[in-house]
């Protein structure tokens, strides 16, 4: 379809190059989305840490807890769901 529009076909490396030019990477974007989803699932649902980890693709909850601590500053157990008091 791109050829029909007068554009040359993009190289499979084009997205990677464009992300690099923007100062990021696919891995960084995936981590950012997982971080946002983990925070939302922890505060907006009653899901356990293990269920959140599985939903976000972590095989082991321990690796999820380490990642959550790395980008959130505390383990997910310390983040209280909304409406749970204090």
Buried (B, 14 or more C-beta within 10 A) or exposed (E): EEEEEEEEEEEEEEEEEEBEEEEEEEEEEEBEEBBEEBBEBBBEEEBEBEEBBBBBEBEEBEEBBEBBEEEBEEEBEEBEEEEEEE
